[in-house]
Amino acid sequence: MAQRMALYMQDKHPIRYEIEMAQYAEAQGFSEIWQADTRLARDCVVLMSALLANTTRLRVGSGVLPIWTRNAAVIAATWSTMWELAGKVDGQSRVMLGLGAWWEPISARVGVERRKPLQAMREYVEATRQLFTMQEVSYSGEFVKLDRVKLDVAYGDMSPRDIPIYIGATGPQMLELTGEICDGVVLNYVVSVDYIRSAVDLVAKGAAKAGKTIADIDRPELLVCSLSDDDPKAAMMMGKTLVAYYLGTEPHIMKASNVDEDLIKKVQEIVGWPATEDDYRRAAEIIPDDVVRNLMAVGTAQQCRDKVAEYIDAGVTCPILYPMMDDIKAVIDAFAHFRT
């Protein structure tokens, strides 16, 4: 059967080019786009709106919005607006809400205290979902407080917003929480297939708490694709620069995939936050090829397709391909009409 396939847009490519490639991906049968909001680079709401306005069928999600940056009521109003903009496809909302707990050191540097992220996430998801009903909501939590609040659309469509909610989860407790309270999980990238199998088991454990099964939880995964049939060695080096970034700035993700801690320490001596492109290139030189192959799809089109198939077999419902090379079209062509 045909496999759902998505693209991940971050900030590597020019915006106009990304919109053109979204249109091309739509024509080639891709099902969705997930727009990053991971750093202080590009705002996901602006880019999601542009992508929705320039396509007709693709579903578009935030991958993922940090909860600390917006009030829950504002999040609900923003996604309600995009819901109106987007319309539906095959009876489904074209817009999806992916939430995340952000990460250090960026949160502390902008004055955000990531206190009790599990509790905060639960409150944001619960309150936002209630607001999507278009009914008046009162909610008294530690992080979210609503006093008779509703999305007070005066003249437009007042029907409930059927917007699915996802959490971008990496750690065991957040994965379990996601299965319990969400429609889906956005699984992280630069992780191994073995990590994904364990993550899916944790999501299933959380789902069981709410009387659901793993089949009830959507499981898209961000998946780096560094692809070049012309120069697979260059694709490998590009993959290494991204691994260097994660080894240096988000080692918790690397530890989740059992990357050697000595390698993490060596890379951290070179790469800090913020780091330069030269820092990433220098760190990339010390990263072995097999580490990269364990964490992403890299090399020729066939090598990338084979690796993506492994992640699907591990429980991923929709690969969200992050093209690392300058040519996004090559990735779309390699995975158009991909079948399992």
Secondary structure, DSSP 8 states (H G I E B T S, - for coil): -B---EEEE-SSS-HHHHHHHHHHHHHTT--EEEE--SSSS--HHHHHHHHHHT-SS-EEEES-EEGGGS-HHHHHHHHHHHHHHH-EETTEESEEEEEE---TTHHHHTT----SHHHHHHHHHHHHHHHTTTS-EEEE-SS-EEEEE----SSS--S-----EEEEE-SHHHHHHHHHH-SEEEE-SS--HHHHHHHHHHHHHHHHHTT--GGGSB-EEEEEEEE-SS-HHHHHHHHHHHHHHHHHH-HHHHHHTT--HHHHHHHHTT--SS--HHHHHHHHTTS-HHHHHHHSEEESHHHHHHHHHHHHHTT-SEEEEEE-SS-HHHHHHHHTT-B-
